[in-house]
Amino acid sequence: MHGARLIIANDPDADRMAIAEKLPSGEWKILSGNEAGSILGAAVLHNLKAEGKPLARTAMLASTVSSKMLRRVSEAEGFLFDETLTGFKWLGNRAIDLQRDDGIYVAFAYEEAIGFTVGDVVRDKDGVSAAAFFAELAVRLEEEGITVVEYLEMLYRKYGYFVTDNSYFFCYDQEVIARIFDRIRFGEEKYAHKLAYPTHIGGHRVSTIRDLTVGYDSTTPDRKPRLAVSAASQMITFLLENGCVFTLRTRWVHFFFLVGWVYRQNLQSLTEYHTSDFCRFGTEPKIKYYIELDGPDEVQVRRDLARVVRAVAEELLQPERNTLGARKVD
């Protein structure tokens, strides 16, 4: 009724921000957290260049399940990029550490769940400052005769089309969840206790694996992850040879029981034990997946990504075999 073309919204405690833009067709495009994060990061970069800031001493951060687009931008433009675990506890502390220990200015950080921080005034997700910054960007784009969606398209054409498919399956049985992840880690030999991750998924060779539940990373010399390891949740990330990266994740609760159990058993390495040995407590009833692929042709990227999404479900999660509930699509 007001003729607005853009909507900027905060949640009740104003720590998150959502954006929607009205398209020429009359439909509204609601930006995903990754789309908004890529736009805000590019706008921050624009301002840094305009101010003559040294990009080699500047960084941007994102959670490990967020889009890798800012990493691509950093490689092309010369600033630093780093990832942390999900949550601004990790992002904020990483920003503080980089500033204190290395003199690196973290200009922007975000997570795909529409959490953003711009600048260094607030080292936590802040929907108010993010909304103000985005409003300034929207004014600049309006003056240049560019819509927000057109600006995003310009970024895609320059850095590649990054397409994500983030969703989940419901599973209320803790033993089933443990069995699914046991099979991913150890194969069909239930009691082998030897890591045997799949070598191919959807016909694509697996290039790297990082398992933050048992503490394994195929990319490091000692095979130990740089990010924090926790047996209190399931979290495995695969990189395929076609460039597709995906993470399978759950969130476990009642961690204090697990800590006590591990302490009593005096475990030296969780990789020596079966997942079902220590995943016996409460859990959020979802197995989440975050899958992303990029390339120069959006249509081809979407087609290839859909094939990988199907393969992850059919080959790894096996919803029919494990009686998983699918997410309802509006």
N, C-alpha and C positions, 0 to 999 in steps of 0.2 A: 504493500500500500504506500510505502515511502519511496519506491523507485530505486531502492538500493541495489547495487550490483555486487557488493562484497559484504560478507558477514564475518565478523571476528568474534569468537565466543570464548569465554573462560568457564571453567567448572566452578562450583560453589566456593572452594577455597583458593581459586585463582592461581593454582600452580601449573595448570595446563592451558593450552590454547588450541582452538580448532578454527579452520578457515574454510569458507565456501565462496564460490564465485558463480554468478549467473552467466550461463553461456548464451551465445546468440540464438540458440534454439529455444531459449526460455527455461531449459533445465538447469538445475544447480549441480555444480561439480564440488563435491566435498573432498578436500585434499587429504590424503593419507598422512600419517606422521612422517613417513619417509619423504614424500613429496614436499611437504612443508619444510622439513629439515634441509633438504637439498636447496630449496629456494632461499631460505634464510642464510644458509652457509654461503651461497653464491653472493648474496647481497652484502654479507659481512666482508667477503673478499673484495668486492667492488669498493667498499668504503676504505678498507686497508690500503688498497692501491692508490686511491684518491688522496689519502693522507700521507702517502710515502712511507708507510710502515715497513720495516724489514721482514719480509715473509719468511726468511730462513730462521727467524727467531720467534715465529708465530705458529700456533697449533690450533687444530680443531679436533674435537673428540666426538665419538658416538658409541653407543652400546654395541656389543658384539652381535646382537640379533637385528640391528638396524641396517639400512642400506649401505652398500660399499661405494656409493656414488661419490661421497666426499673424499674417500681415499683416492679415487680416480682424479678428482679435481686437484687434490694436493700433489699428485704425481705430475700433473700437467703444469701447475702454477708455482710450485716450489715452496709451499708451506708444509708444516709437519702435520701428521695425522696419527691418531692412536685410538685404540678401542679399549673398553673396560667391560666388566660384567654389567648386567642390566641394573638400573637404579642409579639415582643421582648421588647416593652415598659414594659410589665408586667413581662416577664422573667428576663430582666436585672435589674429592680428595686427590684424584689424579691431576686435576688442574692446579690445585694448591701445591702438590709435589713438584710439578714441572716448573712452576714459577719460583718456588723456594730453592730447589736443588740445581736447576739448570738455567734459570733466568728466561724461561720460555713463557711467552704471553699466550694464554689460551683465550682466543677471541670468541669461540662459539662451541657449544656442546649440545647434543640432543639424543633422545631415544625415540624409537618408533611409536611409542605409546603417547604421542603428542606432548612430550616434555622437552622444554628448550631453555637454554640460558645464553644470553647475549652479553658479551663483555665480562668484566671481572667484579662488578659491584655485588652480585648475588651468585654464590657458587652453589646454587641449587636450581631446580626447575622453577621458573617464574613466568607465569602466564601474563602478568601485567606488563613487564618490560618487553617480553616477546611480542605482545600485541602492539605496543607503542612502536617498536622497531618495524614490525610488518606494516603498520599504517604509514610510516614514513616511506617505506619501499613502494607501497601501493600508490602513493602520491607521485613519486618519481616515475613510476611506470605509466601512470595516467598522463603525465606531462609528455612522455615519449610516445604516447599513443599505443601502448602495449598492455594487454591484459595479463593477469597473473598466469593463466594457463598458457598463453603464448610465450611468456618468459620461461616457463618450465620447459616448453617445447624447444626453445632456443638452447637451453642447457643440455637437453638430450641430444640435439643435433651436434653439439660441440664435444660432449664427453661420452656419448653413448646412451642408449635407452636401457635404463635399469628398471626391470619389471619384477615385482615381488608378489608372492602368494603366501600370506600368513593366515593360518587358521588352526583348527584343533579338532580332536576327537574326544568324546567323553568316555571315561572309564572309571567306574566306581570300585573296582576290585584291585586292591593293592598287589595281590599276587600276580594278576594278569599283567599289570604294568611292569613288575619286576621280570616276569617271564619274557615280555617283549624286548626289554633292553638286554636281558641275558642273551637272548638269541642274536641280537645285533652285535654284541661284544664277543660272544664265545661260539657262535654258530649253533648248529643243531645238537652238538654234543653237550648236553645239559651240565655235566659235572666235569668238564675238561679243565675249567679254571685257567685256560690259556687264551689270551686275547686272539681273536680270529675275526676281525671286522670284514665285512664284504669288500671284495676287490672291484666289483662292478655294480653299478646301480642304473637301471634303465638303459643298459647297453653302453654306458660311459664308465671309463676306468676311474676309480677313486684315486685322486692325487694326494690328498692329505686328510688326516683325521685328528681331531682334538676332542678328548673325552675328559670333561671337567668333573666327572663323578669319581673315576678311578685314578685320575692324574696321569693321563697319557697324551702326548702331543708328538705326532710323527715329524714335525718340522724342526724340532729343537735337537741339538746334539745329544743331550742327556735324556731325551724323550719325556721331559717334564714340562708341563704348561707354564707359561708366564703368568697367566691369570689364576686367580685363586681356585683351589680345588675344594669341593664339598661333597661328601657322600650323602648329604641331606637332600639332594635333588638329582634328577637325571638331566644331563646336558651333554649332547654329542654333536659336534659340527663336522660336516663332510665338505670337501671341495672336490668337484668332479673335473675331469680333463677338459670339458667344454666350457669351464668357467663358472658353472652353477655352484652356488654355496648354499647349504641348508643346515639348520640346527633343529634337532629334536629335543624337547625340553619338558620337564614336569617341575612342580614345586612341592617339596615335602615339608611337613611341619613337625612339631615336637622334636626339634633337633637336639634338645638337651638330653633326651633319652638316648639318642644315638651316640652322643659324645660320651656319656657314661658307659655305654656298652663297649665302645671302642677302647676306652681307657682300661676297663676291666680285662679285656682280651689282650691288651698290650700289643696291638697290631702295629707292625712296622710299615706295611704296604697294603693298601686296600686292594691292589691288583691281585693279591694272593687269594682273595676270597670272592665268592659268588655274590652277585648283586642281591639275590634273594636273602642272603645271610644278614644283610644290614638294612634292607628297605622294608621294615615291618611296621611302620608307624603311619600316621595320618598323611593324607595327600590331597591337594587340590584335584578334583576329578577330571583333569584334562591332560591329554598329551598334545602339546602344542608343536606346530612346525612353522618355521620361517624359511622360505625358499626364495632365492633371487638369482636372476640371470641377466646378463647385459649383452648388448651387441649393437651394431649400426642400423639394423633393420627391425623396427618395432614389431611388425607382423610376424617375422620369423622368430624373434625372441619370445613372443607370447606363445607361439606354437610349440617351440622347443621346451619352454618352461612347463607348459601343460603336460607334456609327456613325462617330464621328471617328477612332477607332482603326483601323477598317477603311479609312477614306479615306486616312489617313496611309500605311498599308501599300500600298494599291492605287495611289494617285496619286503618291506621292513615292518610296517605297522600291522598289516593283514587284518583289516577291520572285521571281515566276515568270520575268519577263524577265531579272532579274539573277542568277538561280540562288542565292538566299539560303536558308540553312538555318534552319528555324524552331526556336525554343526548345522543348525537350522538356517537356511538362507532366506532372507526377506524377499 
